[in-house]
Every structure is written in C-alpha cells, then in structure tokens.
Amino acid sequence: MSAALKPLTLDEFLAWERSQPARYEFDGVQPVAMTGGSRTHSRVATRLAAAFVNRVRPPCEAHASDLKVLTTGRIRSPDASVVCVPSDEDSDLVEPTVVCEVLSPSTALTDRRVKALEYAAVPRILVYVLLEQDRPEITIMRRAAGWEPEVVTGLAATLELPEISIGIPLNAIYAT
C-alpha cells in the first residue's frame, strides 16, 4: 500500500524551500529541484545578467537567478530578471518587468510552453526572453505584441528591450 502525499500550499512550500541548501521551484503541488546547469548555460546566464547590470537604470534593477517569481500559484526562479517596482528588500519574491530563461534540453519544453503561459498571466511581466544556450538565438515574447514570439539571431543582432530602454548586442552574451 502506498501513502498519498498531501500537496503543499504555496506558503508551506516557501517556508520549506527557504530552509533548503538547494534551490527549488514549485509546480503548484510539489517542489521541483533546480538541477545544475551546464557550463554553457551558466556562461549565457551570467553574461546576460552582467549585460543587464551594466545597462539597466533606476528605478529598474537587474537580478540573477536567486529571486523567485510568483506566477499562477507556482514559484519560478528565472535565470535573470529586471524589476522596475519597489519591493521588500528582505523578500526573495519579486514582480519583474522582464523575465529571462536560458534553455536547456531538459527544460526547453517547459520554458517555451508552461512558463510562457504562467508569465503571460502575470500582468507586471511585460517581456519574456528565452535564450538558446548553444547558438546566438533569442526568442522574445512581449505583452504588447500579444505574447507572439519574435526571434533574433546572429552575433550581429541586438536584443532590444524598449520596455526598459536598453539594447544588448548578442555578441555580449554569446561571443567566445
């Protein structure tokens, strides 16, 4: 006989997760471990976060993957985000304007489908950026465009984010 586990509430998950040494997302029922990424994934995410830090101006602020985003009863930890509204300095929950995920083979489907729907349901998120890790290609979904994907490719291209008044050349993220 197997024991049925009781689904966690959002508050139960947050209390539990904040005491864990590893990072987790919350799928609305249970914790989902954030697995270690590849060196390529880390490189793209780090360069993107650095590009944000060097370009974003107040009141906006750039963040790496340490912060959490509450979506539709779920908790996500994007690879990078830009927050443009004041929030509790002691909280690890933010309401970003821009959310970014670096795709990997094990997460690409979830990032493209599930998270896209979740982020689209959060009114403050104006842009969702998906970065390929193995080639200079970025998919941008904008609230103003009805969440339709726009793809930019090549080292000579630029990730234009007029919502936060910046542009990032793809060679700043992908050049070796």
Protein Blocks (a to p, Z undefined) as FASTA:
>chain_A
ZZddddddfklmmmmmmmpfbdcddehlaccddddddfklmmmmmmmmmmmmmmpccfbd
cddfkbccddehiacddfbdcdfbdcdfkbcbdcdfbdcddddfklmmmmmmmmmmmmmm
mmklmbdcdddfkbccdddddfkloopacddedjkbccddfknopacdfklmmpZZ
